[in-house]
Amino acid sequence: MFAHIFLNRLKCLLRDKETIFWTFAFPLALALFFYLALSNIGKGDAFQGIDIAVVNDSRYQEDQYFRTALEEASKGDDRLFNLTLATGDEAKRLLDDNSIKGYIIDGTPMELVVKESGIHQSIIKSFLDNYSQTFGAVETVLKSNPQKYQEVIESLKDRKNYIKEVSGAGGKPDIVVNFFYTLIAMACMYGSFFGMRETTDIQADISPLAARINIAPVHKLKAFLSSMCAALLIHFIEMLSLLAFVRYVLNIDFGPRAGLVLLTTIIGSIAGVFFGAFVSAVVKKSEGIKIAVLIGVSMLGSFLAGMMSTDIKYTISRNAPIISWINPVNLLTDAFYSLYYLDNLYRYALNIGVLSGFTVLFSALIYLIVRRRKYASL
């Protein structure tokens, strides 16, 4: 009997073109639009040399050490500055025309002239401060102990770096991947349309089909579980197809943990289907009202998870973290990003654990609601 109901529900769901569109075709199209709109984001973020000028007067020409340091910082593809030599009037005109971020006047102390404050101006000042401190320290050492000249020079060539760069699990920080992870999480929650339909089709007071199912000589919960298995199978296949499209057609990186990515997608799919079944069991209104509730919850969850703007996700996490932990779309998005970037699985396990807890809760509530629902007449 299980196989009979399962196969027949499978056929019915596959004929539901509207649900197939929203759960499969729409996320695919949205992923393609995301790719076309976001593929070039971040490519212009590479550091570019800062445009500066230095007043080319006699003091600058006589200051061999500073002149050498500035010229070295202005060489190569990864140069810090794009240096222009100018007179005082020329430097002022370049600054007024916004052709440079600031100009330097050599002296004791050195003078940095800027038009406004910002990250570029801070970098220039940091460079000058670092040079002045280093030069002052060297000058003090040589005055007190000139024979240590060579030792001081060698120490300047071999500076120790006390900051160690540690890579994540293999992925590079990329703001774009979060949009696609949110999209996949939203598609998982769109499985709620399947769950809603399965619960709706056993509520005899909503449709004639549900009334006929209720008078069939089959236990209602057995029929419901058979139908849910059919819905889960279809949504699994849809989600795996979406995952393959995003990974191998759009080339969006998911990191090295492919097995856990698949597991996360499956858990997200189960959560979405059971969430839809739960909403359908709780909301005792028409199918249109239930669809509106599911769309509203899914889109609000996607918005709060950063689908429209990643700043929203971090604002919510910082100011109202409880919302992040009760938002299934955010839990899935965070789980995907944890697999992509973090080198340990603690954050991932926490997200999946909370999401699985919600799924178990939905399942228990569905069971309690459906098994007790009876009808005086059909």
Contacts in CASP RR format, 6 or more apart in sequence:
PFRMAT RR
TARGET T0000
AUTHOR 0000-0000-0000
METHOD contacts of the structure
MODEL  1
MFAHIFLNRLKCLLRDKETIFWTFAFPLALALFFYLALSNIGKGDAFQGI
DIAVVNDSRYQEDQYFRTALEEASKGDDRLFNLTLATGDEAKRLLDDNSI
KGYIIDGTPMELVVKESGIHQSIIKSFLDNYSQTFGAVETVLKSNPQKYQ
EVIESLKDRKNYIKEVSGAGGKPDIVVNFFYTLIAMACMYGSFFGMRETT
DIQADISPLAARINIAPVHKLKAFLSSMCAALLIHFIEMLSLLAFVRYVL
NIDFGPRAGLVLLTTIIGSIAGVFFGAFVSAVVKKSEGIKIAVLIGVSML
GSFLAGMMSTDIKYTISRNAPIISWINPVNLLTDAFYSLYYLDNLYRYAL
NIGVLSGFTVLFSALIYLIVRRRKYASL
1 218 0 8 1.000
1 222 0 8 1.000
1 226 0 8 1.000
2 222 0 8 1.000
2 226 0 8 1.000
5 218 0 8 1.000
5 222 0 8 1.000
5 223 0 8 1.000
5 226 0 8 1.000
5 227 0 8 1.000
6 226 0 8 1.000
6 227 0 8 1.000
6 229 0 8 1.000
6 230 0 8 1.000
7 230 0 8 1.000
9 198 0 8 1.000
9 226 0 8 1.000
9 227 0 8 1.000
9 230 0 8 1.000
9 231 0 8 1.000
10 230 0 8 1.000
10 233 0 8 1.000
10 234 0 8 1.000
13 19 0 8 1.000
13 20 0 8 1.000
13 194 0 8 1.000
13 197 0 8 1.000
13 230 0 8 1.000
13 231 0 8 1.000
13 234 0 8 1.000
14 20 0 8 1.000
14 234 0 8 1.000
16 197 0 8 1.000
19 193 0 8 1.000
19 194 0 8 1.000
19 197 0 8 1.000
20 238 0 8 1.000
22 190 0 8 1.000
22 193 0 8 1.000
23 187 0 8 1.000
23 190 0 8 1.000
23 191 0 8 1.000
23 193 0 8 1.000
23 194 0 8 1.000
23 235 0 8 1.000
23 238 0 8 1.000
24 238 0 8 1.000
24 241 0 8 1.000
24 242 0 8 1.000
26 190 0 8 1.000
27 183 0 8 1.000
27 184 0 8 1.000
27 186 0 8 1.000
27 187 0 8 1.000
27 190 0 8 1.000
27 242 0 8 1.000
28 241 0 8 1.000
28 242 0 8 1.000
28 245 0 8 1.000
30 183 0 8 1.000
31 180 0 8 1.000
31 183 0 8 1.000
31 242 0 8 1.000
31 245 0 8 1.000
31 246 0 8 1.000
31 250 0 8 1.000
32 250 0 8 1.000
34 179 0 8 1.000
34 180 0 8 1.000
34 183 0 8 1.000
35 250 0 8 1.000
35 252 0 8 1.000
38 176 0 8 1.000
38 179 0 8 1.000
39 176 0 8 1.000
41 175 0 8 1.000
41 176 0 8 1.000
42 175 0 8 1.000
42 176 0 8 1.000
47 78 0 8 1.000
49 79 0 8 1.000
49 80 0 8 1.000
49 81 0 8 1.000
49 82 0 8 1.000
50 80 0 8 1.000
50 81 0 8 1.000
50 82 0 8 1.000
50 101 0 8 1.000
50 120 0 8 1.000
50 123 0 8 1.000
50 124 0 8 1.000
51 81 0 8 1.000
51 82 0 8 1.000
51 84 0 8 1.000
51 99 0 8 1.000
51 100 0 8 1.000
51 101 0 8 1.000
52 81 0 8 1.000
52 82 0 8 1.000
52 83 0 8 1.000
52 84 0 8 1.000
52 100 0 8 1.000
52 101 0 8 1.000
52 102 0 8 1.000
52 103 0 8 1.000
52 104 0 8 1.000
52 124 0 8 1.000
53 83 0 8 1.000
53 84 0 8 1.000
53 85 0 8 1.000
53 86 0 8 1.000
53 90 0 8 1.000
53 91 0 8 1.000
53 94 0 8 1.000
53 95 0 8 1.000
53 100 0 8 1.000
53 102 0 8 1.000
53 103 0 8 1.000
53 104 0 8 1.000
54 60 0 8 1.000
54 70 0 8 1.000
54 83 0 8 1.000
54 84 0 8 1.000
54 85 0 8 1.000
54 86 0 8 1.000
54 91 0 8 1.000
54 103 0 8 1.000
54 104 0 8 1.000
54 105 0 8 1.000
54 106 0 8 1.000
55 86 0 8 1.000
55 87 0 8 1.000
55 88 0 8 1.000
55 91 0 8 1.000
55 103 0 8 1.000
55 104 0 8 1.000
55 105 0 8 1.000
55 106 0 8 1.000
56 85 0 8 1.000
56 86 0 8 1.000
56 87 0 8 1.000
57 87 0 8 1.000
57 88 0 8 1.000
57 106 0 8 1.000
59 106 0 8 1.000
59 107 0 8 1.000
60 66 0 8 1.000
60 67 0 8 1.000
60 106 0 8 1.000
61 67 0 8 1.000
63 106 0 8 1.000
63 107 0 8 1.000
65 135 0 8 1.000
66 106 0 8 1.000
66 110 0 8 1.000
66 131 0 8 1.000
66 135 0 8 1.000
69 131 0 8 1.000
70 81 0 8 1.000
70 83 0 8 1.000
70 104 0 8 1.000
71 83 0 8 1.000
73 79 0 8 1.000
73 80 0 8 1.000
73 81 0 8 1.000
73 83 0 8 1.000
73 127 0 8 1.000
74 80 0 8 1.000
74 81 0 8 1.000
74 82 0 8 1.000
74 83 0 8 1.000
80 123 0 8 1.000
80 127 0 8 1.000
81 124 0 8 1.000
81 127 0 8 1.000
84 91 0 8 1.000
84 94 0 8 1.000
84 100 0 8 1.000
86 94 0 8 1.000
86 103 0 8 1.000
88 103 0 8 1.000
88 105 0 8 1.000
91 100 0 8 1.000
91 103 0 8 1.000
91 113 0 8 1.000
92 103 0 8 1.000
92 113 0 8 1.000
94 100 0 8 1.000
94 103 0 8 1.000
95 102 0 8 1.000
95 103 0 8 1.000
95 113 0 8 1.000
95 114 0 8 1.000
95 115 0 8 1.000
96 115 0 8 1.000
98 115 0 8 1.000
101 114 0 8 1.000
101 120 0 8 1.000
101 121 0 8 1.000
101 124 0 8 1.000
102 112 0 8 1.000
102 113 0 8 1.000
102 114 0 8 1.000
102 115 0 8 1.000
102 121 0 8 1.000
102 124 0 8 1.000
103 112 0 8 1.000
103 113 0 8 1.000
104 110 0 8 1.000
104 111 0 8 1.000
104 112 0 8 1.000
104 113 0 8 1.000
104 124 0 8 1.000
104 128 0 8 1.000
105 111 0 8 1.000
105 112 0 8 1.000
105 113 0 8 1.000
109 132 0 8 1.000
110 128 0 8 1.000
110 132 0 8 1.000
112 121 0 8 1.000
112 124 0 8 1.000
112 125 0 8 1.000
112 128 0 8 1.000
114 121 0 8 1.000
114 124 0 8 1.000
134 156 0 8 1.000
138 152 0 8 1.000
138 156 0 8 1.000
141 148 0 8 1.000
141 152 0 8 1.000
142 148 0 8 1.000
142 149 0 8 1.000
142 152 0 8 1.000
166 343 0 8 1.000
167 343 0 8 1.000
168 341 0 8 1.000
168 342 0 8 1.000
168 343 0 8 1.000
169 255 0 8 1.000
169 256 0 8 1.000
169 257 0 8 1.000
169 339 0 8 1.000
169 340 0 8 1.000
169 341 0 8 1.000
169 342 0 8 1.000
169 343 0 8 1.000
170 255 0 8 1.000
170 256 0 8 1.000
170 340 0 8 1.000
170 341 0 8 1.000
170 343 0 8 1.000
171 253 0 8 1.000
171 255 0 8 1.000
171 340 0 8 1.000
171 341 0 8 1.000
173 341 0 8 1.000
174 253 0 8 1.000
175 310 0 8 1.000
176 252 0 8 1.000
177 252 0 8 1.000
177 253 0 8 1.000
177 337 0 8 1.000
177 340 0 8 1.000
178 306 0 8 1.000
178 310 0 8 1.000
178 313 0 8 1.000
178 333 0 8 1.000
178 337 0 8 1.000
179 306 0 8 1.000
179 307 0 8 1.000
179 310 0 8 1.000
180 246 0 8 1.000
180 250 0 8 1.000
180 252 0 8 1.000
181 332 0 8 1.000
181 333 0 8 1.000
181 336 0 8 1.000
181 337 0 8 1.000
181 340 0 8 1.000
182 302 0 8 1.000
182 305 0 8 1.000
182 306 0 8 1.000
182 307 0 8 1.000
182 329 0 8 1.000
182 333 0 8 1.000
183 246 0 8 1.000
183 307 0 8 1.000
184 239 0 8 1.000
184 242 0 8 1.000
184 243 0 8 1.000
184 246 0 8 1.000
184 265 0 8 1.000
184 332 0 8 1.000
184 336 0 8 1.000
185 268 0 8 1.000
185 302 0 8 1.000
185 305 0 8 1.000
185 328 0 8 1.000
185 329 0 8 1.000
185 330 0 8 1.000
185 331 0 8 1.000
185 332 0 8 1.000
185 333 0 8 1.000
185 336 0 8 1.000
186 298 0 8 1.000
186 299 0 8 1.000
186 301 0 8 1.000
186 302 0 8 1.000
186 307 0 8 1.000
186 329 0 8 1.000
187 238 0 8 1.000
187 239 0 8 1.000
187 242 0 8 1.000
188 239 0 8 1.000
188 265 0 8 1.000
188 268 0 8 1.000
188 269 0 8 1.000
188 271 0 8 1.000
188 272 0 8 1.000
188 332 0 8 1.000
189 268 0 8 1.000
189 271 0 8 1.000
189 272 0 8 1.000
189 275 0 8 1.000
189 297 0 8 1.000
189 298 0 8 1.000
189 301 0 8 1.000
189 302 0 8 1.000
189 328 0 8 1.000
189 329 0 8 1.000
190 272 0 8 1.000
190 298 0 8 1.000
191 231 0 8 1.000
191 235 0 8 1.000
191 269 0 8 1.000
191 272 0 8 1.000
191 273 0 8 1.000
191 276 0 8 1.000
192 272 0 8 1.000
192 273 0 8 1.000
192 275 0 8 1.000
192 276 0 8 1.000
192 277 0 8 1.000
192 279 0 8 1.000
192 294 0 8 1.000
192 298 0 8 1.000
193 276 0 8 1.000
193 291 0 8 1.000
193 294 0 8 1.000
194 231 0 8 1.000
194 232 0 8 1.000
194 234 0 8 1.000
194 235 0 8 1.000
194 273 0 8 1.000
194 276 0 8 1.000
195 228 0 8 1.000
195 231 0 8 1.000
195 272 0 8 1.000
195 273 0 8 1.000
195 274 0 8 1.000
195 276 0 8 1.000
195 277 0 8 1.000
195 280 0 8 1.000
196 276 0 8 1.000
196 277 0 8 1.000
196 279 0 8 1.000
196 280 0 8 1.000
196 287 0 8 1.000
196 290 0 8 1.000
196 291 0 8 1.000
196 294 0 8 1.000
197 231 0 8 1.000
197 280 0 8 1.000
198 224 0 8 1.000
198 227 0 8 1.000
198 228 0 8 1.000
198 231 0 8 1.000
198 277 0 8 1.000
198 280 0 8 1.000
199 224 0 8 1.000
199 276 0 8 1.000
199 277 0 8 1.000
199 278 0 8 1.000
199 280 0 8 1.000
199 281 0 8 1.000
199 366 0 8 1.000
199 370 0 8 1.000
200 206 0 8 1.000
200 207 0 8 1.000
200 210 0 8 1.000
200 280 0 8 1.000
200 287 0 8 1.000
200 290 0 8 1.000
201 207 0 8 1.000
201 209 0 8 1.000
201 210 0 8 1.000
201 213 0 8 1.000
201 227 0 8 1.000
202 210 0 8 1.000
202 213 0 8 1.000
202 214 0 8 1.000
202 220 0 8 1.000
202 223 0 8 1.000
202 224 0 8 1.000
202 227 0 8 1.000
202 370 0 8 1.000
203 210 0 8 1.000
203 280 0 8 1.000
203 281 0 8 1.000
203 373 0 8 1.000
204 210 0 8 1.000
204 211 0 8 1.000
204 213 0 8 1.000
204 214 0 8 1.000
204 375 0 8 1.000
204 378 0 8 1.000
205 211 0 8 1.000
205 375 0 8 1.000
206 286 0 8 1.000
206 287 0 8 1.000
207 287 0 8 1.000
211 378 0 8 1.000
213 220 0 8 1.000
213 223 0 8 1.000
214 220 0 8 1.000
214 375 0 8 1.000
214 378 0 8 1.000
215 378 0 8 1.000
216 223 0 8 1.000
220 370 0 8 1.000
220 371 0 8 1.000
221 367 0 8 1.000
221 370 0 8 1.000
221 371 0 8 1.000
224 370 0 8 1.000
228 273 0 8 1.000
228 274 0 8 1.000
228 277 0 8 1.000
231 273 0 8 1.000
232 269 0 8 1.000
232 270 0 8 1.000
232 273 0 8 1.000
235 269 0 8 1.000
235 272 0 8 1.000
235 273 0 8 1.000
236 266 0 8 1.000
236 269 0 8 1.000
239 265 0 8 1.000
239 266 0 8 1.000
239 268 0 8 1.000
239 269 0 8 1.000
240 262 0 8 1.000
240 265 0 8 1.000
243 261 0 8 1.000
243 262 0 8 1.000
243 265 0 8 1.000
246 252 0 8 1.000
247 253 0 8 1.000
247 254 0 8 1.000
253 340 0 8 1.000
254 261 0 8 1.000
254 336 0 8 1.000
254 339 0 8 1.000
254 340 0 8 1.000
255 261 0 8 1.000
255 339 0 8 1.000
255 340 0 8 1.000
257 339 0 8 1.000
260 339 0 8 1.000
260 345 0 8 1.000
260 348 0 8 1.000
261 336 0 8 1.000
261 339 0 8 1.000
264 332 0 8 1.000
264 335 0 8 1.000
264 336 0 8 1.000
264 339 0 8 1.000
264 348 0 8 1.000
264 352 0 8 1.000
267 352 0 8 1.000
267 355 0 8 1.000
267 356 0 8 1.000
267 359 0 8 1.000
268 328 0 8 1.000
268 332 0 8 1.000
268 355 0 8 1.000
270 359 0 8 1.000
271 328 0 8 1.000
271 332 0 8 1.000
271 355 0 8 1.000
271 356 0 8 1.000
271 358 0 8 1.000
271 359 0 8 1.000
271 362 0 8 1.000
272 328 0 8 1.000
274 359 0 8 1.000
274 362 0 8 1.000
274 363 0 8 1.000
274 366 0 8 1.000
275 328 0 8 1.000
275 358 0 8 1.000
275 359 0 8 1.000
275 362 0 8 1.000
276 294 0 8 1.000
277 362 0 8 1.000
277 366 0 8 1.000
278 362 0 8 1.000
278 365 0 8 1.000
278 366 0 8 1.000
279 290 0 8 1.000
279 293 0 8 1.000
279 294 0 8 1.000
279 297 0 8 1.000
280 290 0 8 1.000
281 365 0 8 1.000
281 366 0 8 1.000
281 369 0 8 1.000
281 370 0 8 1.000
282 365 0 8 1.000
282 369 0 8 1.000
283 289 0 8 1.000
283 290 0 8 1.000
283 293 0 8 1.000
298 329 0 8 1.000
301 327 0 8 1.000
301 328 0 8 1.000
301 329 0 8 1.000
301 330 0 8 1.000
302 308 0 8 1.000
302 329 0 8 1.000
303 312 0 8 1.000
304 312 0 8 1.000
304 313 0 8 1.000
304 316 0 8 1.000
304 323 0 8 1.000
304 324 0 8 1.000
304 327 0 8 1.000
304 329 0 8 1.000
304 330 0 8 1.000
305 313 0 8 1.000
305 327 0 8 1.000
305 329 0 8 1.000
305 330 0 8 1.000
305 333 0 8 1.000
306 312 0 8 1.000
306 313 0 8 1.000
306 333 0 8 1.000
307 329 0 8 1.000
313 324 0 8 1.000
313 330 0 8 1.000
313 333 0 8 1.000
316 323 0 8 1.000
316 324 0 8 1.000
316 330 0 8 1.000
317 324 0 8 1.000
323 330 0 8 1.000
324 330 0 8 1.000
324 331 0 8 1.000
324 334 0 8 1.000
325 331 0 8 1.000
325 354 0 8 1.000
328 355 0 8 1.000
328 358 0 8 1.000
331 351 0 8 1.000
331 352 0 8 1.000
331 354 0 8 1.000
331 355 0 8 1.000
332 351 0 8 1.000
332 355 0 8 1.000
334 347 0 8 1.000
334 351 0 8 1.000
335 348 0 8 1.000
335 351 0 8 1.000
335 352 0 8 1.000
335 355 0 8 1.000
338 345 0 8 1.000
338 347 0 8 1.000
338 348 0 8 1.000
338 351 0 8 1.000
339 348 0 8 1.000
342 348 0 8 1.000
END
